[in-house]
């Protein structure tokens, strides 16, 4: 994206500021990435804004952009949050880890996580000063120390000969993607390998690049051998694996399905790499949309690609600048992929909505409206046992094209959490929750036999998801009798034993029936006292309220001081911390 983080005159340069200001001074934080290593969340890159002091500012001062009052800055430090114990968003301590010389400050990059070694890598991203771009083949690694700190270094990696600069500007060869530095790429990490798919290349992502364009194909990095290579998809083609470049998409690795897990790709838009225009010129055509209805996925080892249709409350698109996170249900062999916010890539409107895609059923469910107003350019990740932590974000289509957002974020320190089991938005993080089990609405979908009605795109996709989940999604365990039990070599039981067994069995059945009847009556009585339980899809949808971005209001861009309409179905209010959103 040409121009993002472009105008540095609006940033603090040589001015003293804190990357983590006090909650009273904090305004916004966006364009960062985050990952979880051990008991700490690490926040990397991005831009922020804050007050120079904790005094409230007037509307007139704010609208005039008074530099004596406001401070806009890049985030020069890596930030960590301790997740070992519970905390409240308004008071949680954020630790800063200053970057040494030689480690760049970027935004919208890919973050590759090696949880086994407590490391993460930063690849690509938008450089804050195009003329100061370093070697585009450099990969930067952060090694955590287990206490919320760590150290940065440059990871040279094993780059095959011919990979670097193997694609010239304007090349259409989708199989020779080199180490082009991009932003807005889709990225994901498995335990062994990390991927970067597509993205937008410009003079602000690569030194000397004169022609902006989307980048086709996918590159992977083996975190054990430190080797890069071009990956080639095979199997069913989709917008992500065709001859077009993809930008603004998100990817997420889902373990447990198939032999190697699956990488799910969502959202974004496409543009051919044979023509070169500014990003905005491509976003006016409806055919550039990648629908959330058709979910693309691939095996991270074999690189076989598939496309599977989804059902339910399909998110609107084309969408970019949204966030994705996921949690696995250990007991039920289900996996929930959380999607929140973002920009409509064609109109620039910012969404205020959230969804969960449940696997293996490929069914979307709309979640209660997120508090805090419209939100894009944020990040989110799974924390604890069943919560999603949402970090930062802003309202603007391009938050740093000319300025950094300085409208106060309603969320204290730009943080909030969503409980994937109870569907409640919170300010408070708990490390003592019960393990994740999907919400009752989703569980009832599976209990009603809806998985058997899914229209699978192929037998291969059905086997990947149904076979992997069948052991724990089956309604009743199957009793298996061994051949030895049925063999004629087994001596018969004495007659008294047989009679006693029959009588005892009949008595046991009668007793079980009596207990079952009593249990049913008790549940009926409890159900009559708590009518809100076991809500249907329709009931939950009605309780969620209208999402911003739908209906007539969806066609109108909100003013810069965006409105906030609280939802009755969350526990977060706009009060209770040091500042409110400016009128």
N, C-alpha and C positions, 0 to 999 in steps of 0.2 A: 504494500500500500504506500504509494508515494506521498510523503509529507507527514506521516505519523511521527510524532516527537520531533517535528521539523523546526519549529520556531523556538530557538533556545533563549531568545531574549526574555521570554516570559518565565524562564527557570531561574532559580537561584544559582549564581555562578560566583564562587568565592565568598558567598555569604554563609555565616554560621547558621546551621539549622540541624534539627534532629530528625533522623529517618523515622524514629518512633516518637512523635511529640506526645505531650500529655493528652489525655482524653478531651480536655477542655479546648486545646488548640487544634486538635485533629479536624480536618475537613474531608479529604478524599484520598484514596489510594487505588490505583488501577493499572492494568497492563502487566501485572506480575504473574508468576507461576508459583505453584506450591507443591510440596511432596511430603510424605511421612517417612522418617527414618527412626526406627526404634520408638522412643516415647516423645519425639519432638517433631513438630511441623516446621518445615523450613520454607520461607517465602523469599523468592528471588526475583530481582529486576523490577521494572515498572517506574511509575512516576507518582508524585503525591502533592498535596497542597495542605497548608496549615496557616493558622494565625500567628503573627509574630509575637503576640502575647495572648493571654487568656480572656481579654476583655471582649464583650460582644461587639459586633460591628453592625452598623446601620445598613439598611437596604441601599441607600445612596452610595455609601462607601463601597459596598460589595459590587454594585453594578458598574461603578467606574473603574474597578480593577486597581484600586489604590495600592501601589507596591509598598507603601509605608505600613500597611495593615496586613496584606496577604503575602504569603511566601509560597511560590510554586517551585518544585525541585525534583530532581531525579533521585532515585533511591540508591545511594552509594553503598549500602550495607545489605548483607543477607540477614534476614530476621528469623528468629526461632521462637516457638511457643511450646512450653512444657505441657504435654498431654497426659502425664502420669497421674495427676490428680485433677479433680474438678475445678472449674473456674467460672467467673462471670465475665462477659465480654467487656463490660465497662471498666473493669479493674484488672484484667489479666495482664501479667507482665510479658513484654516482648523484648527479647534480647537481641542486640545488634552485633553483627560480626563484620567489621569493616573489610572492604576488599583491598588487597595489596595492589601496588602498581603493576600494570600489565594485564589485569583482569578487567575486561570491559564492562560497561554498564549498558544493558540492553533491555528491550521489552518485547513482548509477544514472541518469545523464543520457544523452542521445544525443551522440555525438561525430561531427561531419561533417568530412571531410578533403578539403582542396584541395591535393593533392600538387604540382600545377604551380606554385602560388604559395607553397608552404611555409607553409600556414596550416591551422588547424583551428578549428572552431566548437563551442561547447557550447550545446545547446538542452535546455530542460526540466530534469528531475532533481528529486530530493527535497531540499528546503531543510532545513537543520539547525535552524532556528528558524522555525516557521510564522508567528509574529507579525512577523518582520522581512523578509518577502518583498518584493522590489522589484517594479518594473513587470513584469508577466508577459510582455509582448511583447518584452522585451530579449533580444538574442542576443549572446553574448560570443565574441570572436575572439582567437586567439593567433597571433602572427606569429613564426615561428622565424628565428633569425639565422644558421643554418648551422653554429654552433659549440656547440650544446647549450643555448643560451639563447634569449631572445625576449622579447616584450612583449605585454601584454593590452590590449584596448580593447573598447568597446561598439559593436556593429554594429547600427545602427538598421534598415537594410534598407528595401525599398520595399514597404510594407504596403498592399494595395488597400483602398479604402474599403468598409466593411461586413464585412471579414474578422474584425477584432477584435470580440469579444463577439457574433458572429453566431449563436452557439449558447448557449442558456440551459441551466442545470443540468437534466438529465433529458430533453433534447431527443433525439428519435429520428431526426432527419433526418441521414442518413449523408453527405449531399452538402454540408453546411454546417459542416463542422468548422473551427473557428477556431484561433487560436493558443493553444489550451489547453496549459498546461504540465503535462506528465505525467512519470511515471517508468515504468520497465520497458517502454518502447516498443520496437518493432522499428525499426532505423535502418540506413541504408546510404548510401553516396556513390558516384556515378559521376564521371567527370572534370568534368562540368558542374553536376550537380544532386544535392542531398541530400534524403533522405526521412525522415519520421518517421511511423510507422504505429501507431495505437492507443496503448495504455498505460493507466496507472492514475492518476486525478486525485483529489486529496483536499486537505484543509486544509494539508497539508505540501508540496504542489506548487503551490498557488495561494492567494493572499491572499483570505480571506473565504469560501472554498468550504466549505459546510456539509455537502454530500452527496457522499460518495465514490462513484465510478463508473468503469467502463471507458469509454474514449473511442473512438468508431468512426471509420472513414475514414482518409485519409492526407493529409498536408501535404507540399509540396515547397518547397525553397528553391534558387533558381538562384544559384550562387556567382559567376557573371559579372555578371548584371544586379542582383543583390541583391534579387530579387523573390520574395515568397511567393505561393503560390496553393494552393487546394484541388484535389487531383487526384481524378479520378473513374475508377475501373476500369470496363472493359467486357470482354466475353468470358465465359469460364466462371467461375461464382461458386464461392467457397470460403469457409471460415470467416473468412478475412482480408478478404474483400471483400463479405460479406453484411451483414445488419442488426445484427450483434452487435459488441461491442467486444472487442478482443484485447489481452491483457496477457501479459508474460513471454516473448513470442516474440523471435526473432532474425532479422535479415535480412543478406544478403551479396550484393554485386554481383559477377557473374561476367562478365568480358569475353570477347569472341571468339565468342560464340554469337548468331546472328541479326545484324541490322544494327546494333543498339544495345547489345548485351550483354543480360543478363537479371538481374533481382533475384530471388534465391531466398529464400523465407520458411520458417522452421522453428520447430516447437515452440510453446509457450505454451498458453493456455487462453482460452475465450470466456465472455462474460457479456452478457446483454441490457442495453442502456442505458436501458430503460424502468423497471427496478427498481433500487433503491439499497440495497445492503447492504455490510457489510464484506467485504473480499476473501475472508477465510477461509470465509464462508458459501457462496460460490460454488464452492469447491474440493472440496466433498463429493459433487458429482454427476458420475458418469462421463461424461455427455454433454458436459461442458465440455472434454473432452480434444480436442486437435488432434494427430492421429496423425502420426508421422514417415513413415508409409508413403505418404501422399498428399502430395507435394511441390508447394506453390503457388509460382508464379513470375509475373513480369510484365515487360513491355517498359518500360524507364524513360522512353521518349520517347512512344510511342503509348498507354501504360497499358493495353494489352491483357493480360488475365490468363488464365492457364492452370493446370491441375492435372495432374500426371503421377504415376502410381503408381511406386513404387520397389520393389526386391527386395533380398534379402540379409539381413544381420543388422540388422533394424530396431531402432533405439533405443527403449527404453521411454518411456512418457509417461503422463499429461501432464507436461511438463518445463518448468521455468523456471530462471532464474539459472545457465544454462549459458553456455559461450562458443563462438564460431564464428570460424574463420579459413579462408583458402583460398590455394592456390598453383596456378599454371598451368604445365603442362608444355609448353614451347615446341615441342619436336620432335614429340611425339605428339598434340598437340591434345586433350589431356585436362586436366581440372581436378579437383583434389581439395579437397573441403570438409571441414574438420576440426571435429568436435563433441566437447566434453568436459564431463563432470560435470553439475552442476545439482541442483535439488531436484525430487522428485516433487511436483507441485503439489497433489495431493489428500492424500497421507499425510505430506508434509513430510520424508520420508527423503531423505538426500543420496546422490547417486550417486558411484561411483568407477569410471568407465568412459570410453572414448573410441572414436570411430568416424570413418571417412572415407566420404563420399559421392562416388563417382566419376562424373563427367560426361564424355561424353554418355550413359553407360549407365544412370544412375540406380540404381546398385548400391551398397548399404551393405556395409562390411566392418568388423568389430570389430577394434580395435587392441589391442596388449598393454596390460595394466592399468596405469594411471598410478600411479606411486609417490607417496607423501606423504599417503595416506589419502583419505577422501571430500572432495570439494571443490565449492563453489558460490560464487556472488557474486565470481567471479574474472573475468579478461579474458585474451584471447589474440590474437595477430596473427602474420602471416608475416614472417619476418626472414631476412636473408641470401639464399641461393639456394634453400633447400629446408627450412628449419627453422621450427617454430612455437614462439614464446615464450609461455609461460604465466606470468601474473603474479598473485600474491596468491590470495585466496579463503579461505573458512572452512568450517566444518562445519554451523553452525546453519541452521535453516530461515529465520529472520529474524535475522541476526547483530547487528542493532543495535536490536532491540525490547527495550529495557531495559538492554542492555549491549553492549560491543564485545568480540568474542572475544579472549581472552588466552591460550588454549592455544598453546604454541610450535609454530610451523609447522616441520615436518621439513625443508622445502625451504629452503636457505640464502637469506636475504633474500626468501623467498617467490618464488623464480624457478626455473624448469626449462624445458628445451627438448625438443622431439620432432623427430627427423629423419624427414621424410615419405618419404624414399627407402629408408632402411634399417630403419625402424620401431624405432628405439632411443631411449629416454629418456635425457637427458643433463643434466649440470650445466654443460657447457662449450659456449660458442658459437663457431662457426667462420665466418669470412667468406670462406674459401677453398674451400668445398665445390664439387663439380661441380654444374651446373644440375640442377634437379629433373626426375627421371623417375619415374613411379609405380612402386611396388614390384612385384616379379615376380608376386606373387599376382594383382594387378590387371591387369598386362599380359597374363598368360596368359588371363584372362577375355575380353579383347578378341581375342587371337589365336585363341581357340577358336570365334570366330564368334558369341559371345553377344549382341553388339550387334544382330545381325540378328534375334534372337528376342525383342527387347523389344516389349512390347505398348504401343504408343503411344496416348495418349489422343485424339490427332487427327493428321491429316496435317500440320497447321501446326506442331505441336510436333516431330514427326519431322523435318520439313524444317529447323527451327531448329537442332536438335542433330546430326542425321546429316549433313546437307549441309555444315554448318560443319566437321565433323570428317573427312569422307570423304576429303579430299585427302591426309591424312597417316595415316589409319587403314587405308587399303586395303593388302592384303598385298603386292601386286606393282604396280609402275608399269606403265601401259598404253602399249604402243608404238603410235604413230600415224603413218601413212604419208600424206604429202600427195598431193593430187590430181595435182600436177605430176609426181610420181615415177611415177605410174601412167599418165600421159598417153602417147598414141601418138606424141607429138612428140619423145619422148626417144629419141635414137639408140641402137641395140643395141650391147652390148659386143662387142669382137672375141672370136672363139672361144678363142684361147689364154688370154685374160684370164678367160673364163668357166670354163675347165677348171682354171686355177690357183686361182681363187676357190673352186671346189667342193672340190678337194683340200685346200686350206688350211682350209676350213671344217670338213671331216671331221676333219682332224688336230686342229684346235682343240677340237672337241667331245670327241674321245677324251681329250685332255689334261685338259680340264675334268672329265670323269668320273673320271679317275684321282685328280685332286686332291680332288674331292668325297668319293670313297670314303675317302681317307686322313684327311680332316678328320672325317668321321663316326666312324671308328674311334678317332681321338684323343679326340673328345668323349665317346664311350662309356667310354673308359678313365678320363677325368677324372671323369665322373659317378660311376663306381664308387668312386672315391677320395673323393668329396665327396657323400655321399648326402643331405646336408641341403639341397641346392640345389633350386630349382624346386618348392617345397613346394606342395601343393594347399591349397584353402580349408579342408578338414577338418583337415589337418595343422597349419596355422597356428592354427586355432581351438583345437585341443587344447593347443598350446604356450602359448596366451595365459593359461590358467588361468581359474578362475571369477571373474567380475566381482562385486564387492560390489554388492548390490542384487538378486541373483538367489538362488533357492533359499529354504529355510526362514528363513535369517538375514535375508532381505529384509524380513520382516514385523516385525522388532524394531528399534526405534530404539536406536542406540548411545548409551552414556553420553557426558557432555560431554567426556570425555578420549579420544574416539574411538580405535578400534584402527587399527593400520597393519599390513597383511600385504604384505610385499615380494613383487614378482613376479620370477621367475627370468629374465625376458626383458628386463631393462633394466640400464643401467650405473650407476644411482643407488643408493646405500646410505644407510641412516639415520645412518651415522657419517661422520666426516671433516669435520665443521664444528663450530661452537662450542656447539651445543646439540642435544639430542634431545627427542622428544616426551615429555611428562610421563606417567607411568604412571597 
